[in-house]
Amino acid sequence: MTIDKYSGTLTSIVNAAAGDYQKETAEQPRAKFPELPPPAHPLGSMPFPEAAKAWLLTRRDHIAPRTYLDYDRHIDTLSRFFRRTVLNDITGDMLREYQRRRRQTAGPGMINKECGVLRMVRDRVRLPLTDYQPLPLPKDYESPGRALTDAEEAKLERIFKAAADHPQWKTAALATLLSMKCGAGPGEILSLSLKDVGLNPPYISIPRRGAKRISRERHLELNETAAWALERLIKRAVDECKCTQPEHYLIPRRNLDHSYDPTQPAQGYRSGLAELLAIAEVKVRRYDFRHHAVSRALSNPLVPLEAAKAYFGWMSPKMVQRYYHVNQAAMRVVAAALDEKPPDPAKQSKAKRKATVVEIVTRPAIVAGRSTRLCLPPSPEEDQ
């Protein structure tokens, strides 16, 4: 009896102690671990030019080659202003000051693209610019692109062919003539390698590295003038630039010692083209030659719209609306109708409308004496 009594008393003590412990534990607040800030990104402590270049290298495998080049140019432009500024120290006020200064040499569209690159770099270091405001685009914005007149086209074609043998103007003349006659942009022509061109039959294939978007990656058959320019560009690449492999560029980069690097594309031909345009006294941009080719194709009644879209890769709706021959013909009809006077309805003689009488055969169920004649309205043939 004593053991059982002692055993029961011990059990009750243990249970009571366990209940008190659980109660105290429930009433005590739970311990919270301190919230540590995320570790600082290594790019944030670097000057902007170095941080932006390092960011761009991480994006190389995820964006198109043309986009990579565009981002690289935007970073170079931004680096002139943020050369000694650490990436973490860039604020919205600094970006607005950059917008104000950049407006002296560029439009709002280009400035917004450049600031967009800076914002992406800041997002990578988890410090987004929340107080950034893009510049508004003007409502009356019009594309600066224009088509050449017939006189300008004939004059430029004559000058380009004459400059095709000039050592200083050869590249600019042949590349621009090719662009004017096939609608390829200057960046697309500079991206061509020897494996992307051919002469039998004459063609060029715009590679992905030179296409601004996937739809611009296309195969172009060339006309006689464009084939003439392409043949001389190929001869220059092989004889003067020593391009012998299919991967070598059609217009390779020129080194400081006046030799050529066939594995790298040329940066451009702006200076040579500017001198040729000054001789011709024609004011156009390099990209206007593609604009001219598109306008010529759309204004031709023999060119279907779908074929033009496939050939040029992409066309803005404004260009289709302005130059497409079907739209032009429809607009001429509307314009002619506005100049004509509508006919006077009072002078038109009204033809007498005749009624047609039809005899209906009665059935036995029809009550005798009911009328079996039915008057129908006149038909359109009888009105005439």
TAUR-V186811 format. One record per residue. N is the residue number from 1. OMEGA is omega as a letter, one per 40 degrees, with the letter a starting at -180 (none if undefined). Layout:
N,OMEGA
N,OMEGA
This chain:
1,a
2,a
3,a
4,a
5,i
6,i
7,i
8,i
9,i
10,i
11,a
12,i
13,i
14,i
15,i
16,i
17,i
18,i
19,i
20,a
21,i
22,i
23,i
24,i
25,a
26,a
27,a
28,i
29,a
30,i
31,i
32,i
33,a
34,i
35,a
36,i
37,i
38,a
39,a
40,i
41,a
42,i
43,a
44,a
45,a
46,i
47,a
48,a
49,a
50,a
51,a
52,i
53,i
54,i
55,a
56,i
57,i
58,a
59,a
60,a
61,a
62,a
63,a
64,i
65,i
66,i
67,i
68,i
69,i
70,i
71,a
72,i
73,i
74,i
75,i
76,i
77,i
78,a
79,i
80,a
81,a
82,a
83,a
84,a
85,i
86,a
87,a
88,a
89,a
90,a
91,i
92,i
93,i
94,a
95,i
96,i
97,i
98,i
99,a
100,a
101,a
102,i
103,i
104,a
105,a
106,i
107,a
108,i
109,i
110,a
111,i
112,i
113,i
114,i
115,i
116,i
117,i
118,i
119,i
120,i
121,i
122,i
123,i
124,a
125,i
126,i
127,a
128,i
129,a
130,a
131,i
132,i
133,i
134,i
135,i
136,i
137,i
138,a
139,a
140,a
141,i
142,i
143,i
144,a
145,i
146,i
147,i
148,i
149,i
150,a
151,i
152,i
153,a
154,a
155,a
156,i
157,i
158,a
159,a
160,i
161,i
162,a
163,a
164,i
165,i
166,a
167,a
168,a
169,a
170,a
171,a
172,a
173,a
174,i
175,i
176,i
177,i
178,i
179,a
180,a
181,i
182,i
183,i
184,i
185,a
186,i
187,i
188,i
189,a
190,a
191,a
192,i
193,a
194,i
195,a
196,a
197,i
198,a
199,a
200,e
201,a
202,a
203,i
204,i
205,a
206,a
207,a
208,a
209,i
210,a
211,i
212,i
213,a
214,a
215,i
216,i
217,a
218,i
219,a
220,i
221,a
222,i
223,a
224,a
225,i
226,i
227,i
228,i
229,a
230,a
231,a
232,i
233,i
234,i
235,i
236,a
237,a
238,a
239,a
240,a
241,i
242,i
243,a
244,a
245,i
246,a
247,i
248,a
249,i
250,i
251,a
252,a
253,i
254,a
255,a
256,i
257,i
258,i
259,a
260,i
261,a
262,a
263,a
264,i
265,i
266,a
267,a
268,i
269,a
270,a
271,i
272,i
273,i
274,i
275,i
276,i
277,i
278,i
279,a
280,a
281,i
282,a
283,i
284,i
285,i
286,a
287,i
288,i
289,i
290,i
291,i
292,a
293,i
294,a
295,i
296,a
297,a
298,a
299,i
300,a
301,a
302,a
303,i
304,a
305,a
306,i
307,i
308,i
309,i
310,a
311,a
312,i
313,i
314,i
315,a
316,i
317,i
318,i
319,i
320,a
321,a
322,a
323,a
324,a
325,i
326,i
327,i
328,i
329,i
330,i
331,i
332,i
333,i
334,i
335,i
336,i
337,i
338,a
339,a
340,i
341,i
342,i
343,i
344,a
345,a
346,a
347,a
348,i
349,i
350,i
351,i
352,a
353,a
354,i
355,a
356,a
357,a
358,i
359,a
360,i
361,a
362,i
363,a
364,a
365,a
366,a
367,i
368,i
369,i
370,a
371,i
372,i
373,a
374,i
375,a
376,i
377,a
378,i
379,i
380,i
381,a
382,i
383,a
384,none
